[in-house]
Amino acid sequence: MRVIRPLSGDAAPGPTALTLGNFDGVHRGHQALLGAVRELAERLGVMPAVALFEPQPQEFFAPAEAPRRLYPLREKLATLRALGLPLVAVLPFRATLAAMEPAPFVRQLLLRQLQARGLLIGDDWRFGRGRAGDYALLQGLQQEHGFALQRADTVAAAGERISSTRIRAALAAGDAAQAAALLGRDYALRGRVVHGAKRGRELGFPTANVRLRHAPPLCHGVWACWLDDAPAVANYGLRPSVDGLVESLEVHQLQGAPDLYNRWVRVRFGAHLRPEQRFDDLDALAAQIRRDAEQARQWHRTHTSSAPD
């Protein structure tokens, strides 16, 4: 997969069929969009492509109110690569792009630099300064420039539109199964293992302290999970028993404790086992960790991991 940055001067290597959006989570709705853009590209004899915004527009306009991301950019790109997409354009959403009028956005960026011969947009997509651009405006530009234009169908589950918002709500409620159903796979995060306080090792449960670039929309507490492909148990939260001040993800592999320092690992979440809680002393904490590990082992005996992305 090739990644280009058009606002830094990159151009598409050839004509494209293009779809645009945030693609947070690359969920089943996004996957249907990717399937449709592949069909459009095949019909036009061009390359399928995605243009995504970084940061996401709400993070630019109202950073304090923006929802927590499902995926940072790195994870989005890894998922799109795994899905076989040949071209992704990353559009830095800053003042210059935010101020661009809808028609120049289409003419200069999409048609000229990204060589769009076809556009596929979601049913609620708006674009350009003040979100003034819509499907009707695109229809007018289509008559002028002759590109193909197609509107994507809504993808629903249980009678509701599949969205990143629904997935965030499921994860915040500890419902990993619902999140996985909407994503089409287990919810997962990648991060580098860094040195921590090593309290887990002192308590007999060495953990991988996984550094995350963005705080995910996970509820705090203990999770049955997989560390790469190995059964594991994790705590995500503030660690109140040791007066933690920032959210952290600590993962204990249930079958041995390999040296993972400085390695990138992938944590896939299977089930929320209990909320985070404070213990009066480290002995009480250690006893609960033993119970958590046994509960996670029992869960893993009856559940298998979904296929890796």
N, C-alpha and C positions, 0 to 999 in steps of 0.2 A: 504494500500500500504506500502510495506517495502522499506526503503531507506538504501543502503549499500555504504561503501566507501572502495573499494578493495585495494587502495594503502595504507590504514591504517590497512590492515590485514583482512578486511571482505571478506567473500566468499559468493557466491550465495547459497541459502539453498537447491538447487537441480538443475537438468539440465534445460537449458534455450534455447529458440529461441531468438536471440538478434539482435537489431538494434542500431546504434550509430549515434551521431550527436550533434549539439548545441541545437536544438529544441527551438530556440528563437521565441516565439509567440505561439508555438504548433498550427500552422495554418492548413488549410485544406490539404496542402501537407503532413505535419507531421501526421495528422490524418489518411490519406490514408496509410502511412507507418505503423502506429500502427495497422490498420486493417489487413494489409498484414502480420505483424509479429504474430498477433493472429492466423491467418489462418495457418501459418507455424508451430506455436507451437502446434496447435491442430493436425496437420498432424503428427508431431513427437511425440506427447504425452508428451510435456514438458511445462514449464512455459514461457509465453511471458515476455520479459524484454527490458528495454532501458538503454543504457549507455550514459551519457551526460557529457560534459566537463565544468568544473568550475575552473577558469574563462574560457571564450571562447578563443580559440587559438589566435585570432587576438588581444585580450586584453592583452595577454602575450607577443607576439612578437612586437607589435607596439601600445602600449596603447594610445598614443596621436592621432593615426589615426583610432582607432577602432570605428565603428559606434555605435551610442547610442542603447542600448538594448531596445527591446520591453518589455521584462520581466526580472526581477531579478530571482535568483534561487528559492526563496520562491514561486513566482507566477507560475513558470514553474511546480514545484512539486505539487502545489495545482490544476493546470489544469490537469496534468497527473493523479492525484488521482481521480478527478471528472470524467475522462474518463475511470476509472476502471482498470488502469494498476496495476498489482500486485507487480512489482519489478522494482526499478530504482537504477542503480549504478552511483554514482557521482564520476567522475574521476578528481582529482585536476590537472589542466594543469599547471605544473611547469617544471623546468629545467630537472628533472629526466624523466618525461614522454615525453617531447619534444625531448630528446636525444635518446629515445628508437627506435631501428631499427624495421622495420615493422614485420619481422618474429617473433622475441621475443615478440612483442606487442600482436600478435595473439596467440602464443603458451602459454605464461605465464599468460597474463591478461585475454584474452577472453576465451580460451579453458580450462585453468586450474582453475583460480579463479572464473570466471563467468560461468563456466561449459557449454559453448555454444555448443549445438549440431546442431544448425542451425544459419546462419548469413544472415541477410537481409540488404543490403546497398543501399544507394541512387545512382543515376546514375552518380553523379559527386564526390563521396566521395573518398578522399585520406587520407592516414594515415601514421604514423611512421616518423622517422627523415627525414627532408627535403621533407615531403609529398611523399616519394618514394613508399609507398604501394598503390596498386590499385587492380582492380578486377582480372587482370591477375595473380598477385601474390597470391591472395586468391585462385584462381583456382588451382595453384600449391600446396598450403598448403592443400587444400581440398583432393587432391589425396593422400597426405601423412597421413592425420589425419581422413578422412572420415566424416567430418561434412557436413551438407546440406548447400548449398550456393544459394542465390537468389538475383537478382538485382531488385530494385523497379522501377516501371514506373513513369515517370514524370506526375505530376498533373498540368493542365493548366486551366486558366480562361481568357476569352477574347483573346485567342490565344497566351498567354504568360504564362510561368512557374510561378506558385505560389511560392513566396519566401518572406523571412523576409525583403529583400531589397525593394520589391514592397510595402510592408505594411508600412515600415518606410517612404517611399516617399509619400504615400497617407496621412499619419498622418502629415507629415511636410507641406503638401499642405492644410491641414484642411479638407481633404475628409474622414470623419469618415465612411460614407456609403461604400466607396470603401474598406477601411480597414476592416470593418465588413464582407463584402462579401468574402474577402480573408481569414480572420480568421475563418469564420463560426460562429461568435458571435460578440457582441460589444467589442471594445477595452476597457480594464479596467485595473486599477491599484489599488493596496492595499497599505495602509500606516497607520501609527499611528497618531492620532490627537494630536497635541502639542499646547502649549500656544504660541501665537504670540503677535503682538503689539496691537491687539484688535481695530484697526481703523475701521474695518467693523462694529463692535458693536456701535462705536461712531457715525457712519453714518446711523445707523438704519438697517444695513444688517449684522448681526453676521455671521461669516464664520468659518468653520472648516479648520484649517491650517494643511494640510496633509503632513507629512514628508515622502519623498520618498528616498529610498536608492540609486537609480540611476536616473539620469536625462533622462526622456523619449524622444522619437523623435517627440514630439508634437509641432506644431507651437504655438507661443505665441498668447494670446488673450482670448476672452470670449467664453465659451462652454456651450451649453445646455447638461445636463448630468443627471445621477442618483447617488445620495449618498446612497449607499446600494440599496434599491428598491424605494426610495423616489425621486420625481422630484426635480431637483436642477439646479443651474447655477454656473459655476466655472470660475475663472481666473487662467490661467497658464502663468507665465512669470516673468519679472523683476520688475513689479509694478513701472513704471517710474514716476508716479505722486508723489510717496513717496520716490523716490531715492533708490529703491531696488537694491541690489548688486548681489543677487543670485536668481536663478529661484525658484519659489515656486508655490504650488497648493493650492488655497483657494476656498472653496466650500460653497455656501449658499443654504440651504434647503428651497424650496419655500413654504412648508407647515409646518411652525413652526421652532423652533430652539432648538432641544434637546441638552442636555449636553453630548458632545461626547469626552471630554478630556480623553486622555490615551487609548481610544478605537481604535481597528483596524477597518477601514472602507474600503469599496470598491467603487471606483468612475468609472462609466461606461460612456463613451463619446458618445453623440448622434449627435451633429452638432456644427460646428464652426460658431459663430455668428458674430464676428468682430475681427480685429486685436487689439493688445494692443496699447494704445496711452497715451500720457501725457496730463494732464489737469492742467490749471494754478492755480487752488485752489481746496480745498476740496468740496466746494459747487458745482462746475462744475462736479467734480468726482461723488458726491452723486446723482446728477441729471442723469448722464449717467448710474449709477448702477441701478437706478429705471427703466430706459428704457431697460436696459439689462434684468432685472428680468421679465419685462412684455413681452419682446420678447421671453424669454425662456418659460414663461407660455404658450404663444400662440403656440410655437413649440410643447410642451408637449401635448397640447390638440389634436393634430393630429398625434402623434407618440406614440407608446407603446414600452416599453423596450423589448429587446430580452430575451429569457429564461435565467435565471442565470446558470452559469457553475456548 
